[in-house]
Amino acid sequence: MLGNFAYCNPTKLYFGDESLQYLKNELAKYGENVVLIYGGGSIKKNGIYDEVTEILKKAAKNVAEISGVMPNPTLEKLYEGIEIARNHNADLLLAVGGGSVCDYAKAVSVSVNCDEDPWEKYYQRFEEPTCDIVPVGCVLTMVGTGSEMNAGAVITNRETKMKIGHVFADESIMPKFSILNPKYTLTLPHYQMAAGIYDIFNHICEQYFSGEDDNTSDYISEGLMRSVIHSSRIANKDMQNYEARSNIMWTATWALNTLVSRGKSTDWMVHMLGQAVGAYTDATHGMTLAAVSLPYYRHIMPYGLKKFVRFAVNVWGVSEEGKTDEQIAEEGLYAMESWMNELGLVMKISELGVTDEMVIGIADATLTMQGGYKVLNHDEIIGILRKSM
């Protein structure tokens, strides 16, 4: 295991079907002014809103609300939330929802006490906060992003058609606590469940497909990927299977809480491609990743062949006997493709609304990352997008 690194993750997790009972203990640690943040209203239909607000009421909290946080939170919505949190003198931001709501809460948290424009400061110059941060807590209702235990926040600028994530270096931006009740995920539509499952899997891939050293993180990643595959197949047949959904929820958190990135260079180009597609189409994040993944991985496979062979053997159980490395690696990607089709994932960006006329603009909006086996040039990005059509 090469390199030097620091590791710290201060988020406290409460897991299980009785985990919401611990919210009252956490609320006691903060002042009276709480901003409750949630999405399109599903938590009101399934009863989670009533459960949370009853706990807030018993804790004598003064509550303001930011509702209507969309799956791809926009800069306009961020400005709105900053204003609400400022006017309320927020002591705590309580996000109740999926990864987008958690992301959004963190973006608000670093902006409330900052006079500078958050888009320019955090998403153009990628600076760290220079102001007091409002603490965030999460009650998770949809799994996939891992936002409940990391310092990442993705925001979409509709005007510039840019969707950008900032993973802050300061661990104090991570949620102070997160409540993970797998029962809250059982009401999700299949489409959202499948998208979240692939988001989990791809998070692991992005960290796995980098480096050539014998790295403990890779062994952990392989176990997490096998867990996702196993549990996803059970949940795909029985969406009410609590054990499968609980394993998926727990894996999602460990896939992106920075643990498996330690000692790794990491490759986030699938996310860069998928986020650019999302900025143009407003498509579900996990589905944008699914639609661009295989063309990207087939493109970089020759440059990281050794790891793709390991992936095929250790994750998908591909036999090495009588085959070339290239054949083994391709068989692994074929097994991955078959599993993706089994889950019902979107495999073409054209199905998400991308037209031929959009491809150049999406390529222009794709940030180029280093850390993987091949740094893409602009023509390669266009080629991958066209193969994703």
N, C-alpha and C positions, 0 to 999 in steps of 0.2 A: 504494500500500500504506500504510494508515493505522496509527496507534498506535505504541507503543513496547514493546519486549519484550526479554527475555534468552533465550538458548538455550544449553543445555549438556546433552549426553548422554554420560556417561562409560563406558557399557557397551561392552566389547570383544566383537566378534562373530567366531566362527569358522564359516565356511559351506562346505558341500560334503560329498561322500560319504566324505571322509577326515578330517573335522573333529574326530572324537572323539580323535584322536591328540594334540591340543593340551591335553586335560584334564590330563595329567600336568604340563605346564608351569605351568598355573594353580594346581594343588594345592600346588606348591612354595612359593607365596606366602603360605600360611596355616598355622596351627598344626595339631597332630596330630588334634584332635578334630573330626570331621566328622559331621554329621547328614544322612543320606541320606533324602530325602523323595520318595515316589511314591504312585501311586493304587491301583487295584483289583487289580493284579497282571499286567496285560497285558505289562509290560516283562519279566516273568519268562518269559512264553510266547514272546515274540519274540526273546529272547536279549540284549536291551539291558541288563538287570539284570546278567547275568554279565559283560558287557564292562566295565561301569562299576565293578563291585565288584572285578574283577581289577586295574584301574588303581589303585583305592584301596588294594588290598592291596600292590601293588608300591611305592606311595608311602609305605607304612608308616603309614597313617592308622588312628586308633582310631575305629571307625564305630559309630554308633547309628542306628536306623531309625525313621522315622515312615511307616507304610504305611496304605493304605486312605483316602487323601485323596479325597473324593468330588467329582463334577463341580461341585457347588455347595457349596464348603467351609462347614461349619457352625461356629458359635461354640463348641459343645462340642468339636469336633475341634481348634479353635484352642487352647483351654485345654489339651487333651491334649498338643499339640505343644510348647507353651510349657514345660510341665513336663519333657518329655523333653529338650528343648534345654538347659534350666537344669541338670538333673541331669548332663548330659554335658559341661557347660562348653564349649559349642559355639564353635569358631573359624570354622566355615564351615557354611552350610546349602546342601546340593546338591540342587536340585529336578530330578527326572527325570520328565518327563511333559508334559502340555499346560498350557494357560493357568491352569487352576484350581490345579494343583500349584505353579506359579510364583507366582500370587497368594498362595496359602496360605503359601509360604515367606517372602514379604515381610511378611505379617501377623505371622508368628512372629518375624521378625528385629527388628521394632520393639517387640516386647512382652517378649522374654526378660528384659531388664534393667530393665524398667519395673514399678513396684509398683502402678500404677493399673490398673483394669479396662480392657482394650483396647476392648471394645465402647463403653463410655461415653466413653473418651478419643478414640478415632479414628473411631468410626462414629456417635456422637451429637453430640459437641462438635467433631468434625473438627479436632482439634489435631494439631500436628506432634510428633514424638518429642522427649522431653526426657531421654533416656537413651542409653547406648551402643547402637549398631545392630550386629547380627551380620551380616556380609557374606553375600550370596546369589550362587550361581552356578546356571545352568540348562543342562540338556540337554533340548532340545525334541523332543517326539515327536508332537505334534498342533498344527496351526497355526490361528490365528484371532484370538486375543485381543491379540497384540502384547505380552503381559506380559513377554516375554523381554528387552524393551528399554525398559521404562517403570517408573514408580514407583506403579503402581496395584495395589490389592488389594481384592477383593470378598469379603465374608463374609455368610453367611445366618444370621439369628437365627430359628430355627424357632419359638421360643416366642412371639415378637412378630410372626411372619410378615413380616419385613423383610429384604430383600436389598439391601445397601448397598455401594457402592464408594467407597473413599477414594484419590484420586490425590494422593500426597504431594508437597509442593513441594520437598522436599530431594532433590536428585539423587543423594545418597549412598545412597538407598534403592533406586535402580535396581540390577539385577544387576551384579556386577562383571564378569562374563563370561557369554556364552551360546553354546552349541554348537548349530548348526543343520545337521542332516544330513537332507536331503529323503528319503533312503531310509527313515528311521524313520517317515515318514508313510504309506508305501505299504501298510501292513497295516491301516489304519483301515477300518472299515465305511463304506459309502457314506453312510449317514445322518450320521455324524460328520464326514465330509469335507465334505458339502454344508452342514452347520450352520456349520462353520468358515469356509467360503468366504463365506457370507452375513455372518457376524460381521465379516470383513475389509471387505466392501463397505460395510456399515452404519457402521463406524467412520469411513470416509472421508466418507460422506454427512453424518454428524453434524457434521463440521467444515466441510464444503462449504456446507451450507445455512445460512449466516449471513453477514451483511454484504453490502454492495452495492458496495464499492470494487473497483478493479482490483488484485487481490491475487495475487502470485506463487504463494501456497499453493494457490489454486484451479486454476491451470494444472497444478501437480504432481498435485493430487488427480484431475483428469480423466484424466491419463495412467495413474495407478494404477488407477482404476476400469476403464479400457479393458483394462488388463493382466489384471485379475481376470476380467473377462467372457470375454476370449479364452482364457485358460488354463483357466478353469473348464469351458468347453465341451469342450475336449480331454480334461481329466481325467474329466469326466462320462461320456465314451464309452470312455475307456481309463484306468482308475484306476492302472495301473502305468506311465504315461508320466512318466518321471523329469523331463524338461524342464518339462512343465506344472506338476508338483508343486513343483519347485524355484522356479519363478517365483511360484507361489502363496505359498510359504513366505517368500520375500524381500519380496513385497508386503505380507504380513501384518505384518511387522516395521515397515516404513516407514509403514504406515497408522496406527500408534498409538505411535510413539516420540517424539511431540510436534512433529515437523518441520512437518507440514501444518497444525498449529493455530496457528503463529506469525502474528500479525497478525489473527487471527480471534476473534470472540466465541464461536463454537461453540454447537451445539444438541444436547443429549444427552437429549431427551425420549423418543425411541424406546427408548433404554436404560433410562430410568426406568420406562416402561411395561412393557418386557420383563422387567426385573428384578422388578417387583412380581408379574407373572404367574409368574415362576420361583419366587418365595418361596412362593406358594400351591400350585404344582404340582410343583416340583422338576424341571421340564422342561429339556431341553437349551437352553443359553443362545441359541445362534444361531437356533434354531427359535422361541423366544419373540419375538425381534426380527423375524423374518420375518413372523410372524402379526399383528403390530401395525403394521408399517411403512406399508403402503399406505393404510390408513384415516387414519393420522396425516398423511402427506404430502399426501393429497388435502384434508385439513382445512386445512392451513397454506398450501397452494399459492397461494390468492388474495393472501396477505400477502407472499409472496416470489416473485411471478410471474416477474420478470425472471430470477432465478437458475434457476427451474424450466425456463424456455425455453432458457437456456444449457445446462443439464443435458441436455435432450432433443436439442439440436443437436450438442453437442460430445462427449457420451458415447454416445448411442444413434444418432446419424446421422440424426435426423429432419429432413426437408425443411421449410423455412419457407414455401415458395412457396404463395401463395393461402390461407394459414391465419391465423387470429387467434392472438394470444399464448396465449390459453386453450386453443385446439385443439392448438397445438404442445406446450405443457406437459403436457397430458393424454395426448398420444400418447407422450411420453417415459415417463410413468409406466406406460402400457400396455405399452411395450416392456420396462420393468423387470419388470412382472408376468409377462410371457410368459417371460422368462429365469428368473425364480424358479420358475415351474411346470416349466420344462425341467429344472432342477436337482433337482426333487422336494422342494422345501421345504414345510414345513407352513404353510398360509396362513390357518388359523383357530385361535384360541385354544381353541375348544371341542374341537379334535382333541388338544390338550395336556392336557385334563382340566378346563378351566374350565367351570363351570356358571353359570346365570343368577344363582343365589344368591350366587356369589362376587364378582360384578362390583363391588358397592359396596365390599366389603372391599378388593379389589385397587385400586380408585380411591383409597380412603383411604390405602393403603400406597404410592402413587405420589408420589415427590418431585417438586415442580414446579421446573423449571429455567428460568432466563432465558438469553438469548443467541441464541435463534432468532427467527423472524419473527413469532411469536405466543406470548405467555405464556398457557398454558391455565388456565382456571378448573376447578373441580371438576366442574361439569356437562359441560364439554367432554371431560374425561377419561373420564367415564362413557359419553358418546356415542361416543367413539372405541373404547372397549373393546367396546361393544355392536355396533358395525360390524365389529369384529374377530371376532365370534362365528361 
